[in-house]
Amino acid sequence: MAAADKGEFLIVTGMSGAGRSTAANALEDLGWYVVDNLPPQILPPLLDLTDMGGSNLPKVAAVVDVRGRGLFDDFPGVAKALRRRGSVKVLFLDASDDVLVRRFESVRRPHPLQADGTLLDGIRTERSRLAVIRESADLVIDTSNLNIHQLVTQVTDLFTEAGDARHRLTLMSFGFKYGLPTDVDLVADMRFLPNPFWNEDLRSLTGQDAAVSDYVLSRDGAEEFLDAYAAALRPVLAGYQRENKSHSTVAIGCTGGKHRSVATAIELAKRLSAEPGVAVNVRHRDLGRE
């Protein structure tokens, strides 16, 4: 069968409590055929079936995790062998230890590797076992600061068809006062521009409003930054495509993530949207916060 007829094959894995089930549901809603709690040893024949299925199985996602107990030990070797065959990607869901503890406590369930120890013991054991998988994953989503709806949005943005795009770029605005985002590739700081928050007419508006956007983009240094930053990103995006890096996130920050970062992310998206092979998506992490 010609390579062009082969379907896409995604392995979804990561820390227990980090959102694997939510990600799997989002993929299913996008038309992927999703298999949950699959032993790693079944992945090769499933990939064979995907390749043979052609248009009948164009997109298959397999959720693999430590619930497989001893069977999971073969996962790193199996994943490495599968990726040599091409058209196989790994999505890793992660979250900080303290967030995972809170999530397990909220549902009053033990960690699958906890045994007679504590929740934190189970989480640390799992993190150690998954370290090699995380390091080689094609995509890593840190869900520490995401709710279910935000995670669904992010998965949808990542796996929605984007024409012939070989690379998906997410431009994410955020507020430094809410913390640096952890799952990004580059960070830009817009706090060198005057803050519209101190303008009574603009305070209640956001960077999505024309009045704020015009104000931000007309400040000294704004246009120069956008021209220079877009020019700096273009060879990076081309290089990502050469290296088969399918997704990257550039975070644009200001104090509260409401005015300067939002306006800048939107304008930068306009300048990069015509880049060959690149699909640009804009997200505003902190826009709805008070």
For each residue, the residues with C-beta under 8 A, 3 or more apart:
1: 5 6 51 52 54
2: 5 6
3: 6 86 87
4:
5: 1 2 51 54 55
6: 1 2 3 50 51 54 87
7: 50 51 53 54 57 58 59 60 87
8: 58 59 60 87 89
9: 46 47 50 60 61 62 82 87 88 89
10: 27 32 59 60 61 62 88 89 90 91 159
11: 43 61 62 64 79 82 88 89 90 91
12: 20 23 24 27 61 62 63 64 91 93
13: 20 63 64 65 75 90 91 92 93 130 133 137
14: 18 19 20 65 91 92 93 94 130 134
15: 18 93 94 95 100 123 126 127 130
16: 20 65 66 67 100 104 111 112 113 122 123 126
17: 95 100 103 104 111
18: 14 15 93 94 95 100 143
19: 14 22 23 93 95 141 143 146 148 151
20: 12 13 14 16 23 24 63 65 93
21: 24 25 36 63
22: 19 25 26 148 151 152 155
23: 12 19 20 26 27 91 93 141 151 155
24: 12 20 21 27 28 34 36 61 63
25: 21 22 28 29 34 152
26: 22 23 29 30 151 152 155 156 159
27: 10 12 23 24 30 32 34 59 61 155 159
28: 24 25 31 32 34 61
29: 25 26 156
30: 26 27 59 156 159 160
31: 28 59
32: 10 27 28 59 60 61 159
33: 57 59 60 61
34: 24 25 27 28 60 61 62 63
35: 38 46 60 61 62 63
36: 21 24 63
37: 63 64 65 67 68
38: 35 42 43 46 62 63 64 68
39: 42 64 68 71 72
40: 43 64 68 71 72 74 75 78 79
41: 44 71 74 78
42: 38 39 45 46
43: 11 38 40 46 47 62 64 78 79 82
44: 41 47 48 78 81 82
45: 42 48 49
46: 9 35 38 42 43 49 50 60 62
47: 9 43 44 50 51 60 82 85 88
48: 44 45 51 52
49: 45 46 52 53 57
50: 6 7 9 46 47 53 57 60
51: 1 5 6 7 47 48
52: 1 48 49
53: 7 49 50 56 57 58
54: 1 5 6 7 57 58
55: 5 58
56: 53
57: 7 33 49 50 53 54 60
58: 7 8 53 54 55
59: 7 8 10 27 30 31 32 33
60: 7 8 9 10 32 33 34 35 46 47 50 57
61: 9 10 11 12 24 27 28 32 33 34 35
62: 9 10 11 12 34 35 38 43 46
63: 12 13 20 21 24 34 35 36 37 38
64: 11 12 13 37 38 39 40 43 68 72 75
65: 13 14 16 20 37 68 72
66: 16 69 72 112 113 126 129 130
67: 16 37 72 112
68: 37 38 39 40 64 65 71 72 75
69: 66 72
70: 73
71: 39 40 41 68 74
72: 39 40 64 65 66 67 68 69 75 129
73: 70
74: 40 41 71 77 78
75: 13 40 64 68 72 78 79 133
76: 79 80 132 133
77: 74 80 81
78: 40 41 43 44 74 75 81 82
79: 11 40 43 75 76 82 83 88 90 133 136
80: 76 77 83 84 136
81: 44 77 78 84 85
82: 9 11 43 44 47 78 79 85 88
83: 79 80 86 88 89 90 136
84: 80 81
85: 47 81 82 88
86: 3 83
87: 3 6 7 8 9
88: 9 10 11 47 79 82 83 85
89: 8 9 10 11 83 138 139 246
90: 10 11 13 79 83 133 136 137 138 139
91: 10 11 12 13 14 23 137 138 139 140 141
92: 13 14 130 133 134 137 139 140 141
93: 12 13 14 15 18 19 20 23 141 143
94: 14 15 18 134 140 141 142 143 144 183
95: 15 17 18 19 99 100 103 142 143 144
96: 99 100 142 144
97: 100 101 120 123 124 127
98: 101 102
99: 95 96 102 103 143 144
100: 15 16 17 18 95 96 97 103 104 119 123
101: 97 98 104 105 119 120 123
102: 98 99 105 106
103: 17 95 99 100 106 107
104: 16 17 100 101 107 109 110 111 119
105: 101 102 108 119
106: 102 103
107: 103 104
108: 105
109: 104
110: 104 114 119 122
111: 16 17 104 114 119 121 122 123 126
112: 16 66 67 122 126
113: 16 66 121 122 123 125 126 129
114: 110 111 117 118 119 121 122
115: 121 122
116:
117: 114 121 122
118: 114 121 122
119: 100 101 104 105 110 111 114 122 123
120: 97 101 123 124
121: 111 113 114 115 117 118 124 125
122: 16 110 111 112 113 114 115 117 118 119 125 126
123: 15 16 97 100 101 111 113 119 120 126 127
124: 97 120 121 127 128
125: 113 121 122 128 129
126: 15 16 66 111 112 113 122 123 129 130
127: 15 97 123 124 130 131
128: 124 125 131
129: 66 72 113 125 126
130: 13 14 15 66 92 126 127 133 134
131: 127 128 134 135
132: 76 135 136
133: 13 75 76 79 90 92 130 136 137
134: 14 92 94 130 131 137 140
135: 131 132
136: 79 80 83 90 132 133
137: 13 90 91 92 133 134 140
138: 89 90 91 245 246 247
139: 89 90 91 92 158 246 247
140: 91 92 94 134 137 183
141: 19 23 91 92 93 94 146 151 154 155 183
142: 94 95 96 145 146 181 182 183
143: 18 19 93 94 95 99 146 151
144: 94 95 96 99 182
145: 142 178 179 181 182 285
146: 19 141 142 143 150 151 154
147: 150 151
148: 19 22 151 152
149: 152 153
150: 146 147 153 154
151: 19 22 23 26 141 143 146 147 148 154 155
152: 22 25 26 148 149 155 156
153: 149 150 156 157 283
154: 141 146 150 151 157 158 283
155: 22 23 26 27 141 151 152 158 159
156: 26 29 30 152 153 159 160
157: 153 154 160 168 170 281 283
158: 139 154 155 168 247
159: 10 26 27 30 32 155 156
160: 30 156 157
161:
162: 165 168 279
163: 279
164: 277
165: 162 168 277 278 279
166: 241 246 277 278
167: 237 240 241 245 246 247 248 277 278 279
168: 157 158 162 165 246 247 248 278 279 281
169: 237 247 248 249 250 272 278 279 280 281
170: 157 247 248 249 250 280 281 282 283
171: 249 250 252 265 268 269 272 280 281 282 283
172: 181 184 249 250 251 252 265 282 283 284 285
173: 207 251 252 253 254 257 261 262 264 265 282 283 284 285 286 287
174: 178 180 181 251 252 253 257 261 285 286
175: 178 253 254 255 256 257 258 261 285 286 289
176: 179 180 189 191 253 254 255 257
177: 255 256
178: 145 174 175 256 257 285 286 289
179: 145 176
180: 174 176 187 251 253
181: 142 145 172 174 184 187 249 251 285
182: 142 144 145
183: 94 140 141 142 249
184: 172 181 187 249 250 251
185: 248 249 250
186: 233 236 248 249 250 251
187: 180 181 184 250 251 253
188: 229 250 251 252 253 264
189: 176 192 253 254
190: 193 216 225 252 253 254 260 261 264
191: 176 195 253 254 255 260
192: 189 221 225
193: 190 216 219 221 222 254 260
194: 198 219
195: 191 198 254 255 259 260
196: 199 202 203 205 212 215 216 259 260
197: 202 203 255 256 258 259
198: 194 195 203
199: 196 202 203 215
200: 203
201: 211
202: 196 197 199 205 211 212 215 259
203: 196 197 198 199 200
204:
205: 196 202 209 211 212 259
206: 209 212 258 259 262 287
207: 173 212 213 216 258 259 260 261 262 263 264 265 266
208: 212 213 262 263 266 284 287
209: 205 206 212 213
210: 213 214
211: 201 202 205 214 215
212: 196 202 205 206 207 208 209 215 216 259 262 263
213: 207 208 209 210 216 217 263 266 267
214: 210 211 217 218
215: 196 199 202 211 212 218 219
216: 190 193 196 207 212 213 219 222 259 260 263 264
217: 213 214 222 223 226 263 264 267
218: 214 215 222
219: 193 194 215 216 222
220:
221: 192 193 224 225
222: 193 216 217 218 219 225 226 264
223: 217 226 227
224: 221 227 228
225: 190 192 221 222 228 229 264
226: 217 222 223 229 230 264 267 268 271
227: 223 224 230 231
228: 224 225 231 232
229: 188 225 226 232 233 268
230: 226 227 233 234 268 271 272
231: 227 228 234
232: 228 229 235 236
233: 186 229 230 236 237 250 272
234: 230 231 237 238 272 275
235: 232 238 239
236: 186 232 233 239 240 248
237: 167 169 233 234 240 241 248 272 275 278
238: 234 235 241 242 275 276
239: 235 236 242 243
240: 167 236 237 243 245 248
241: 166 167 237 238 244 245 277 278
242: 238 239
243: 239 240
244: 241
245: 138 167 240 241 248
246: 89 138 139 166 167 168
247: 138 139 158 167 168 169 170
248: 167 168 169 170 185 186 236 237 240 245
249: 169 170 171 172 181 183 184 185 186
250: 169 170 171 172 184 185 186 187 188 233 268
251: 172 173 174 180 181 184 186 187 188
252: 171 172 173 174 188 190 261 264 265 268
253: 173 174 175 176 180 187 188 189 190 191 257 261
254: 173 175 176 189 190 191 193 195 257 258 259 260 261 264
255: 175 176 177 191 195 197 260
256: 175 177 178 197 259 286 289
257: 173 174 175 176 178 253 254 261 262 284 285 286 287 289
258: 175 197 206 207 254 261 262 286 287 289
259: 195 196 197 202 205 206 207 212 216 254 256 262 263
260: 190 191 193 195 196 207 216 254 255 263 264
261: 173 174 175 190 207 252 253 254 257 258 264 265
262: 173 206 207 208 212 257 258 259 265 266 284 287
263: 207 208 212 213 216 217 259 260 266 267
264: 173 188 190 207 216 217 222 225 226 252 254 260 261 267 268
265: 171 172 173 207 252 261 262 268 269 282 284
266: 207 208 213 262 263 269 270 282
267: 213 217 226 263 264 270 271
268: 171 226 229 230 250 252 264 265 271 272
269: 171 265 266 272 273 280 281 282
270: 266 267 273
271: 226 230 267 268
272: 169 171 230 233 234 237 268 269 275 278 280
273: 269 270 278 280
274:
275: 234 237 238 272 278 280
276: 238
277: 164 165 166 167 241
278: 165 166 167 168 169 237 241 272 273 275
279: 162 163 165 167 168 169
280: 169 170 171 269 272 273 275
281: 157 168 169 170 171 269
282: 170 171 172 173 265 266 269
283: 153 154 157 170 171 172 173
284: 172 173 208 257 262 265 287
285: 145 172 173 174 175 178 181 257
286: 173 174 175 178 256 257 258 289
287: 173 206 208 257 258 262 284
288:
289: 175 178 256 257 258 286
290:
